[in-house]
């Protein structure tokens, strides 16, 4: 998968910490939403194919959030490292 680099971030530990906390919070939010939909829609009694499709959709949504967040965490780490070399 090819993508452009994440936007540069502030070169402090706070930026890195915020990005890690955002990753955890966003994954928890996505999981909470999908679990709520699962029970609200009564998917427990759905066919195996529908459950599989729902699981794939859930996994893809989580993957998008994680890849985006990891890119931002990497950018924060690289920015910090470059600032340390200059300083």
C-alpha positions as semicolon CSV with decimal commas, in nm:
position;residue;x (nm);y (nm);z (nm)
1;X;0,000;0,000;0,000
2;X;0,147;0,331;-0,107
3;X;0,045;0,650;0,065
4;X;0,184;0,992;0,118
5;X;0,361;1,073;0,445
6;X;0,160;1,207;0,734
7;X;0,174;1,579;0,803
8;X;0,459;1,680;1,036
9;X;0,371;1,730;1,401
10;X;0,513;1,916;1,697
11;X;0,841;1,770;1,819
12;X;0,746;1,711;2,181
13;X;0,652;1,401;2,377
14;X;0,302;1,537;2,418
15;X;0,232;1,500;2,046
16;X;0,340;1,137;2,051
17;X;0,138;1,065;2,363
18;X;-0,171;1,236;2,218
19;X;-0,147;1,028;1,901
20;X;-0,117;0,701;2,095
21;X;-0,414;0,796;2,314
22;X;-0,610;0,896;2,002
23;X;-0,534;0,553;1,850
24;X;-0,665;0,372;2,156
25;X;-0,971;0,596;2,182
26;X;-1,059;0,567;1,812
27;X;-1,027;0,188;1,811
28;X;-1,245;0,169;2,123
29;X;-1,498;0,402;1,957
30;X;-1,511;0,197;1,636
31;X;-1,550;-0,124;1,837
32;X;-1,822;0,030;2,052
33;X;-2,015;0,147;1,747
34;X;-1,991;-0,190;1,573
35;X;-2,086;-0,385;1,887
36;X;-2,389;-0,156;1,938
37;X;-2,497;-0,204;1,574
38;X;-2,447;-0,581;1,606
39;X;-2,686;-0,605;1,898
40;X;-2,930;-0,336;1,781
41;X;-2,967;-0,502;1,441
42;X;-3,002;-0,849;1,593
43;X;-2,712;-0,989;1,396
44;X;-2,664;-1,267;1,652
45;X;-2,949;-1,449;1,478
46;X;-2,833;-1,361;1,125
47;X;-2,695;-1,601;0,867
48;X;-2,329;-1,697;0,865
49;X;-2,266;-1,503;0,545
50;X;-2,411;-1,183;0,686
51;X;-2,207;-1,221;1,005
52;X;-1,893;-1,278;0,798
53;X;-1,962;-0,968;0,588
54;X;-2,024;-0,762;0,900
55;X;-1,700;-0,889;1,054
56;X;-1,509;-0,797;0,738
57;X;-1,659;-0,447;0,740
58;X;-1,572;-0,407;1,109
59;X;-1,217;-0,528;1,049
60;X;-1,168;-0,292;0,755
61;X;-1,297;0,007;0,955
62;X;-1,060;-0,079;1,240
63;X;-0,773;-0,124;0,995
64;X;-0,831;0,220;0,843
65;X;-0,826;0,381;1,187
66;X;-0,513;0,192;1,295
67;X;-0,317;0,261;0,976
68;X;-0,402;0,631;0,987
69;X;-0,305;0,655;1,352
70;X;0,018;0,458;1,312
71;X;0,119;0,690;1,028
72;X;0,067;0,990;1,253
73;X;0,260;0,824;1,537
74;X;0,547;0,749;1,300
75;X;0,548;1,110;1,180
76;X;0,561;1,233;1,540
77;X;0,851;1,000;1,621
78;X;1,046;1,100;1,310
79;X;0,991;1,469;1,379
80;X;1,115;1,422;1,736
81;X;1,419;1,228;1,618
82;X;1,509;1,489;1,356
83;X;1,475;1,770;1,612
84;X;1,706;1,582;1,850
85;X;1,970;1,547;1,579
86;X;1,954;1,918;1,499
87;X;1,955;2,025;1,862
